[in-house]
Amino acid sequence: MTSCPATYPAASRANATLAVIMIVAFTAMLDRYLIGLLLEPIRHDMALSDTEISLLQGAAFAILFAVSGIPFGRLVDRWNRRNILLAGLVLWSALTIACGLAPGYPELFAARLGVGLGEACLAPAAASLLIDTFRPERHGRALALYTTAAVLGGGGSFILGAQALRLANHLHAEGIVDFLEPWRLTFLIVGFPGLLAGLGLLFVREPARKGVGAATPASLGDLFRFLRRNMRVLGLMVAANCFCAVTGTGVTAWMAAFFERTWRIPPTTSGLWIGLCLIGSVLIGGPLSGMVADRSRLARATGGKLNVVALGCFLTVPFAALFPEARSLPLAIVLYVLFGTAFNFMTCTFPAALQDLLPGNLRGQVFAIHMMIVALVGYAGGATAIALVTEHVFGDPLLLRHSLALVGCVTMALGGILLLMARSSYQAALAGAYDPS
């Protein structure tokens, strides 16, 4: 069976599309992780326990994020992906603003549900757009840069959030905006600019769908047959990413509290340090992982891009154990940067490794199923797992550092082991992904 050669946009337009999607991803992570910086002010203002505040960071965001992922995935495979992304952007930005206006815990929980609903379209729509915009040999770099932008948004949420909180503290102290607590005003300051990012999406063109079966919308039967045929490799990869997501989301969610409880550093100061550490680690680990992933694919080594993902898991383990237990603040910061750099070998390469397995007309749906499972386990469970270990194993909020180390080591090691188990199945499935017959 033969097919016509795929036509891709010019390099300049492809790069412009990538730049816009990177900005959108940045704003999404800015809104998603801002609550981590404001954790202690919210906890004290609303008199919440560690577990209750962890649910705002994890489960409240992840429930609709997970449940709506599959419907969004089907829309991505059938409708205009640019427009879906634009609608999601407007929704998650508006609900971030609503977080600052929530009168109590139930309303704040509901607003976080809405942020998760809006962001559910981001990963499947962005990944599908980029796969059809760039040639296969550029997939690794494009998706690594997209993921890099998302992680930069996580770092930016701490840096920009700290500056926004500092401004909010000033406006509140001067009586200019004294009817809102500073943490509430911070949500408003950060949420409004996100709406401006939507203007860039208006200039993005919808690319032609490419890959096996791309021209024909897939039925549910096609989806189930593909999942059944590749159950082993997909199951192992998704399970591994769930474990890694517990570490990634959990550590990020509790970093501001870690600095305040362990080193007595307020969020207006720690936000800058955390953000710079996150940005520095992703600027090193993200692009490097993309280049290594593309080379490993060309070399046709068994496991291909999956080898890079597994490497990132195992490199992360020692740093996950060391940085929370460091005896000095400078050492803790250095080890945290090394932790983030190693972690990004996994998180920045995984999307490309998964997308390479998927037919063109199933990318959005399969990726959405993957994101649903990762959200329910990793995003919802990461912050809460650390909170539960802190409360029920160590029994003292000031021992948060032990929980970070324990949860990080165990989950990253398990993720790496599962990826090694998937290598042979991944290689077999990868060969089938490029065979239309």
Secondary structure, 3 states (H helix, E strand, C coil): CCCCCCCCCCHHHHHHHHHHHHHHHHHHHHHHHHHHHCHHHHHHHHCCCHHHHHHHHCHHHHHHHHHCHHHHHHHHCCCCHHHHHHHHHHHHHHHHHHHHHCCCHHHHHHHHHHHHHHHCCHHHHHHHHHHHHCCHHHHHHHHHHHHHHHHHHHHHHHHHHHHHHHHHHHHHHCCCCCCCCHHHHHHHHHHHHHHHHHHHHCCCCCCCCCCCCCCCCCCHHHHHHHHHHCHHHHHHHHHHHHHHHHHHHHHHHHHHHHHHHHHCCCHHHHHHHHHHHHHHHHHHHHHHHHHHHHHHHHHCCCCCHHHHHHHHHHHHHHHHHHCCCCCCHHHHHHHHHHHHHHHHHHHCCHHHHHHCCCCCCCHHHHHHHHHHHHHHHHHHHHHHHHHHHHHHHHCCHHHHHHHHHHHHHHHHHHHHHHHHHHHHHHHHHHHHHCCCC
